[in-house]
Amino acid sequence: MAKPVPRLTPAEIQRVIATAWDDRPPFNAVLMAHGLNEGQLVALLRRVLTPNAFRTWSVRARGR
């Protein structure tokens, strides 16, 4: 079972989303920079993004 997403402030959530959408850094850099594992990042994005935005992000993330 995945660890729960740590409590993040709205500003921290916005930084995580912005970093996850950015194509330049490798995916693992996003995870390490924000202290999240892959399951936590996916759970966070699934919770805060619209369903369409999450699907778009997941397709982009698979291409990395």
C-alpha distances in whole Angstrom, upper triangle without the diagonal:
4,7,9,12,15,18,20,24,25,27,24,22,25,26,22,23,26,25,23,25,28,29,30,27,25,21,20,23,21,18,20,22,20,18,15,12,12,9,11,14,14,12,15,18,17,17,21,22,24,23,26,25,21,22,25,23,20,24,25,22,22,25,25
4,6,9,12,15,17,21,22,23,20,19,22,22,18,19,23,21,19,22,24,25,27,24,22,18,17,19,18,14,16,19,16,14,11,9,9,6,7,11,11,9,12,15,14,15,18,19,22,21,24,22,19,20,23,20,18,21,22,19,20,23,22
4,6,9,12,14,18,20,21,18,17,20,20,17,19,22,21,19,22,24,26,27,24,22,19,17,19,17,14,15,17,15,12,9,8,10,8,7,11,12,10,12,15,15,15,17,20,22,22,25,23,20,22,24,21,20,23,24,21,22,25,24
4,6,9,12,15,17,19,16,15,18,19,16,17,21,20,18,21,24,26,27,24,23,20,18,20,17,14,16,17,14,12,10,10,11,9,7,10,11,9,9,13,13,12,15,17,20,20,23,22,19,21,23,21,20,23,24,21,22,26,25
4,6,8,12,13,15,12,11,14,15,12,14,17,17,15,18,21,23,24,21,21,17,17,17,15,12,14,15,11,10,7,9,10,9,5,8,10,7,7,10,12,11,12,15,18,19,21,19,17,20,21,18,18,22,22,19,21,24,23
4,6,10,12,14,11,11,14,14,12,15,18,17,17,20,22,24,25,22,22,19,18,18,15,13,14,14,10,9,8,11,13,12,8,10,13,11,9,13,15,13,14,17,20,22,24,22,20,23,24,21,21,25,24,22,24,27,25
4,7,10,12,9,9,13,14,13,15,18,18,18,20,22,25,26,24,24,21,20,20,17,15,16,15,12,11,11,14,16,15,11,12,15,13,10,14,15,13,13,17,20,22,24,22,20,24,25,22,22,26,26,23,26,29,27
4,6,8,6,6,10,10,10,12,14,15,15,18,20,23,23,21,22,19,19,18,15,14,15,14,10,11,11,14,16,16,12,12,15,13,10,12,15,13,12,15,19,21,23,20,19,22,23,20,21,25,24,22,25,27,26
4,5,5,6,9,10,11,12,14,15,16,18,20,24,24,22,24,22,22,20,17,17,18,15,12,14,14,18,19,19,15,15,17,16,12,14,17,14,13,16,19,22,24,21,20,24,24,21,23,26,25,24,27,29,27
4,5,5,6,9,10,11,12,14,15,17,18,22,23,22,23,21,22,21,17,17,19,17,13,16,16,19,20,19,16,15,17,15,12,13,15,13,10,13,16,19,21,18,18,22,22,19,21,25,23,22,26,28,26
4,5,5,6,9,10,11,12,14,15,17,20,21,20,22,20,21,19,16,17,18,15,12,15,16,19,20,20,17,15,18,17,14,14,17,16,13,15,18,21,22,19,19,23,22,20,22,25,23,22,26,27,26
4,5,5,6,9,10,11,12,14,15,19,19,17,19,17,17,16,13,13,14,11,8,11,12,15,17,17,14,12,15,15,11,13,16,15,12,15,18,21,22,19,18,22,21,18,20,23,22,20,23,25,23
4,5,5,6,9,10,10,12,14,18,19,17,18,16,17,16,12,13,15,12,9,12,11,14,15,15,12,10,12,12,8,9,12,11,9,11,14,17,18,15,14,18,18,15,17,20,19,18,21,23,22
4,5,5,6,9,10,11,12,16,17,16,18,17,18,16,13,14,16,14,11,14,14,17,17,18,15,12,14,15,11,10,14,13,10,11,14,17,18,14,14,18,17,15,17,20,18,17,21,22,21
4,5,5,6,8,10,11,14,15,13,15,14,15,13,10,12,13,10,9,12,13,16,16,17,15,12,15,16,12,12,15,15,13,13,17,19,20,16,16,19,18,15,17,20,18,17,20,21,20
4,6,5,6,9,10,13,14,12,13,12,12,11,7,9,11,9,7,10,9,12,12,14,11,8,11,12,9,9,13,13,11,12,15,17,18,15,14,17,16,13,15,17,16,14,17,19,17
4,5,5,6,9,12,14,13,14,12,14,13,9,11,14,12,10,13,12,14,13,14,12,9,11,12,9,7,11,11,9,9,12,14,15,11,11,14,13,10,12,15,13,12,16,17,16
4,6,5,6,10,11,11,13,12,15,13,10,12,15,12,12,15,14,16,16,17,16,12,14,16,13,11,14,15,12,12,15,17,16,13,13,16,14,11,14,16,14,13,17,17,16
4,5,5,8,9,8,10,9,11,9,6,9,11,9,9,13,12,14,14,16,15,11,13,15,13,12,15,16,14,14,17,19,18,15,14,17,15,12,14,16,13,12,15,16,14
4,6,8,10,9,9,7,10,9,6,9,12,11,10,13,11,12,11,13,12,9,10,13,11,9,12,14,13,12,15,16,16,12,11,13,12,8,10,12,10,8,12,13,11
4,6,9,10,11,10,13,12,10,12,15,14,14,17,15,16,14,16,16,12,12,15,13,10,13,15,13,12,14,15,14,10,10,12,10,7,10,11,8,8,12,12,11
4,6,7,9,9,13,11,9,13,15,13,14,17,16,17,16,19,18,14,15,18,16,14,17,19,17,15,18,19,17,14,14,16,13,10,13,13,10,10,13,13,11
4,6,8,9,12,11,10,14,16,15,16,19,18,18,16,19,19,16,16,20,19,16,19,21,20,18,20,20,19,15,15,16,13,11,12,12,9,9,12,10,8
4,7,9,12,10,10,14,15,14,16,19,18,19,18,21,21,17,19,22,21,19,22,24,22,21,23,24,22,19,19,20,17,14,16,16,12,12,14,13,10
4,6,8,6,7,10,11,10,13,15,15,16,15,18,18,15,17,20,19,17,21,23,21,20,23,24,23,20,19,20,18,15,16,16,13,11,14,13,10
4,6,5,7,9,10,11,13,15,14,14,13,16,17,14,16,19,18,17,20,22,22,21,23,24,23,20,18,19,18,14,14,15,12,10,12,11,8
4,5,5,7,9,10,11,13,11,11,9,13,13,10,12,15,15,14,17,19,19,18,21,21,20,18,16,17,16,12,12,13,11,8,10,11,7
4,5,5,6,8,10,10,10,9,8,12,13,11,13,16,16,16,18,20,20,20,23,23,23,21,18,20,19,15,15,16,14,11,13,14,10
4,5,5,6,9,10,10,11,11,15,14,12,15,18,17,16,19,21,21,21,24,24,24,21,19,21,20,16,17,18,16,13,15,16,12
4,6,5,6,9,8,9,9,13,12,9,12,14,13,13,16,18,17,17,20,21,21,18,16,18,17,14,14,16,14,11,14,15,12
4,6,6,6,5,6,7,10,9,7,10,13,12,12,15,17,17,17,21,21,22,19,17,19,19,15,15,17,16,12,15,17,14
4,5,5,7,8,10,13,12,11,14,16,15,16,19,20,20,21,24,25,26,23,21,23,22,19,18,21,19,16,18,19,16
4,6,8,10,12,15,13,12,15,17,15,16,19,20,19,20,24,25,26,22,21,23,22,18,19,22,19,17,19,20,17
4,6,9,11,13,11,9,13,14,12,13,17,17,16,18,21,23,24,20,19,22,21,18,18,21,19,17,20,21,19
4,7,10,12,9,9,13,14,13,15,17,18,18,19,23,24,26,23,20,23,23,20,20,23,21,18,20,22,20
4,7,8,6,6,10,10,10,12,14,15,15,17,20,21,23,20,17,20,20,17,16,20,19,16,18,20,18
4,6,5,6,9,10,11,12,14,15,17,18,21,21,23,20,17,19,20,17,15,18,18,14,16,19,17
4,5,5,6,9,10,11,12,14,16,16,19,18,20,18,14,16,17,14,12,15,15,11,12,15,14
4,5,5,6,9,10,10,12,14,15,18,17,19,17,14,15,17,14,12,16,16,13,14,17,17
4,5,5,6,9,10,10,12,14,17,17,19,17,14,16,18,15,14,17,18,15,16,19,18
4,5,5,6,8,10,11,12,15,15,17,14,11,14,15,12,11,15,14,11,14,17,15
4,5,5,6,8,10,10,13,12,14,12,9,11,13,10,9,12,13,10,12,15,15
4,6,5,6,9,10,13,12,15,14,10,13,15,13,12,15,16,14,16,19,19
4,5,5,6,8,12,12,15,13,10,13,15,12,13,16,16,14,17,20,19
4,5,5,6,9,10,11,9,7,10,11,9,9,13,13,12,15,17,17
4,6,6,8,7,10,9,6,9,11,10,10,13,14,13,15,18,19
4,6,8,9,12,11,9,12,14,13,13,17,18,17,19,22,22
4,7,9,12,10,9,12,14,12,14,17,17,17,19,22,22
4,6,8,6,6,9,10,9,11,14,14,14,17,19,20
4,5,5,6,9,10,10,12,14,15,16,18,20,21
4,6,5,6,9,10,11,12,14,15,17,19,20
4,5,5,6,9,10,11,13,14,16,17,19
4,5,5,6,9,10,11,12,14,16,17
4,5,5,6,9,10,10,12,14,16
4,5,5,6,9,10,11,13,15
4,6,5,6,9,10,11,13
4,5,5,6,9,10,11
4,5,5,6,9,10
4,5,5,7,9
4,5,5,7
4,5,5
4,6
4
